[in-house]
Amino acid sequence: GTFAAKILKKRVIWTDHADLKHIWKNINIWYKNPVGKLVYSSALLADEIVAISKNEKKLICDNLGLKSSVKEKIRLIYNGSHDKIKLHTVKRNEKYTYIFAGRLVIDKGIKEIIEAFNKLSKLEKNIQLQLVGDGPDKDRFKKLAATNKDIYFLGYKTDPYKYMANADVFVYASYHEAFGVSLVEAAMLKLPIIATEVGGIPEIITDHKTGLLVKPKDSESLYKAMKELYDDRNLAKSLSISARKQFEEKFDFDIIVKNQYVPIYEKGIK
C-alpha cells in the first residue's frame, strides 16, 4: 500500500497498534527477519508513523538502531475511546462489585485477580467479582473459581460498558500492555481502577491519583489494592473523579481525532 501510494505521489501515514515492536525485532541482524526488513523498507517512504503510547514508541525505536531515519517520522498520539457515559445509566449492584472486561487469557492476569478476590471474600461477604469476556483459558479460570459462589463469568458481551458502569471497581492485572484501552474505557465510565504497572499503563494510571498501580503476577499486592478501595470509599470516589477528568482532557477519541489526526492528514491536502 505504501509503495503504491508513493508511486501515485500520495502522503502516507501509518498508525501502529502495537505491531511494529514485534515486526522490527532483529532487523539489524543480516540473516534474521526478512519480512521485518521489507516492512522497514516501506517505512522509509512513509511520511509519518503514529505510536499509541510512549512505551510503544520506545520499544519501536529500540529495535531500529541509533542511525535510523525512521525514528524521526514517529510521533505520539495516544489511543482513546469515544465518550459513551451518557448512554449508560448507573444502577449499582447490591453487592460491591469488582469487574474485569477483556480476553480471558493467562497474560491478562485473570489467575491473580481470582486469587486476590478469593482471599478478600473470606473477609468481606458483600462483594462479587464479574469477568466479562471470553478466551481460550476460560475453563482453567472457572476451575480456579469453582469454590467461590461470588465469582461470575458473564461471557462475551457486545456492550460490556453497561456491566462496567454498574460495577464499583475495574481491575486489570495484565502482564504486559502496549497501552490499555480498557483502562481508558473504565475511566470514561468514571470507575476507580486497579491495574498493573507494566508497558503503557503508567501513562494512563498515576498511582493514588487516577487509580492504583500494583506489581504484575502478584496476587497479594492486588488483594491489598482491592481491600484498600473497599475500605476507603472516599479514595475510590476521588480516583474515579480524577480518572474521568483525565479522560476528558487526554483520552476522548473524538477530540484526539479532531486535534491530532485531522491536522496530520490535512498536510497532504492542497
C-alpha positions, -999 to 999 in steps of 0.1 A, spaced: 0 0 0 28 24 9 47 17 -23 16 22 -44 7 54 -27 42 69 -32 41 60 -69 8 80 -70 26 108 -51 3 105 -21 11 113 15 14 82 36 6 79 74 10 47 93 -8 41 126 8 14 147 -13 -5 172 14 -24 190 27 -45 160 59 -27 149 78 -35 181 74 -72 171 78 -68 133 111 -50 136 128 -73 161 164 -82 149 161 -63 116 197 -51 121 210 -87 121 216 -95 84 204 -131 85 172 -126 105 137 -113 99 135 -107 61 98 -98 64 106 -71 90 133 -58 67 107 -55 39 83 -36 62 111 -14 73 120 -5 36 84 7 31 85 26 64 114 47 48 88 60 24 61 68 50 56 105 59 46 99 95 42 69 118 19 72 148 27 54 180 -1 50 205 20 54 237 54 65 249 61 29 258 53 17 223 75 45 207 104 35 229 101 -2 220 99 6 183 129 29 184 149 3 205 146 -21 176 156 4 149 191 12 160 208 46 165 211 58 130 176 50 116 159 79 99 125 62 106 128 74 142 122 110 130 89 100 115 74 86 147 50 108 166 30 101 197 -8 102 196 -25 84 224 -52 59 217 -86 67 233 -123 59 235 -155 75 223 -174 90 252 -203 67 260 -210 77 296 -244 93 287 -256 61 271 -253 40 303 -274 45 334 -257 36 366 -276 11 387 -252 -1 413 -253 -38 421 -265 -49 455 -230 -63 462 -198 -43 460 -186 -53 425 -151 -58 411 -151 -62 373 -127 -72 346 -135 -69 309 -113 -83 282 -99 -116 268 -98 -145 293 -62 -154 288 -33 -160 312 -14 -129 302 -44 -107 314 -37 -117 350 -71 -134 355 -55 -160 377 -42 -133 401 -75 -115 401 -93 -146 411 -67 -155 438 -69 -119 452 -107 -119 452 -108 -154 469 -87 -140 497 -108 -108 501 -141 -127 500 -131 -146 531 -131 -113 550 -159 -94 532 -192 -111 524 -210 -83 505 -187 -85 474 -187 -101 440 -163 -104 410 -176 -102 374 -155 -114 345 -167 -101 311 -153 -117 280 -142 -150 266 -110 -167 257 -90 -199 254 -82 -201 291 -117 -196 304 -122 -232 316 -89 -231 336 -101 -199 354 -135 -215 360 -118 -243 379 -98 -219 399 -131 -200 409 -152 -231 413 -154 -229 451 -164 -192 452 -201 -186 445 -195 -148 442 -174 -151 410 -194 -147 378 -183 -155 343 -206 -133 321 -191 -143 288 -186 -122 257 -208 -91 255 -213 -68 226 -218 -39 250 -196 -46 281 -200 -9 291 -234 -14 308 -218 -40 331 -188 -19 338 -209 12 345 -228 -7 373 -197 -20 389 -177 -4 417 -140 -11 408 -123 -20 375 -95 -45 379 -69 -51 352 -39 -72 360 -22 -77 326 14 -89 324 22 -66 295 2 -40 277 10 -16 248 -14 9 261 -46 -4 277 -78 9 260 -99 -10 286 -85 14 313 -94 44 292 -130 30 289 -132 24 326 -120 60 332 -146 72 307 -173 54 328 -159 71 360 -147 39 377 -119 36 402 -92 15 386 -66 -11 398 -40 -20 372 -6 -35 369 25 -12 364 35 -25 330 40 -12 295 20 18 287 -4 15 317 15 41 338 8 66 311 -28 63 319 -28 55 356 -8 76 382 -7 57 415 -32 70 441 -42 99 417 -61 83 388 -60 47 400 -39 22 420 -9 5 404 2 -29 416 30 -53 406 23 -78 378 19 -115 386 14 -106 423 -20 -116 437 -10 -103 472 -5 -67 461 -37 -70 440 -56 -82 471 -43 -52 491 -54 -27 465 -88 -43 462 -92 -42 500 -80 -6 501 -107 6 478 -133 -15 496 -123 0 530 -118 36 517 -148 47 497 -136 83 497 -104 73 480 -123 52 454 -146 82 447 -116 106 444 -98 82 420 -129 79 398 -134 116 395 -97 122 386 -98 93 361 -128 108 344 -113 143 343 -81 129 327 -102 111 302 -120 143 291 -87 161 288 -65 135 272 -83 103 260 -116 114 244 -110 99 209 -133 124 192 -111 152 204 -79 133 196 -91 128 160 -101 164 156 -70 180 172 -43 155 163 -52 131 135 -70 155 112 -41 181 111 -16 155 100 -39 142 73 -46 178 61 -9 184 55 -13 163 23 -43 183 10 -35 212 -13 
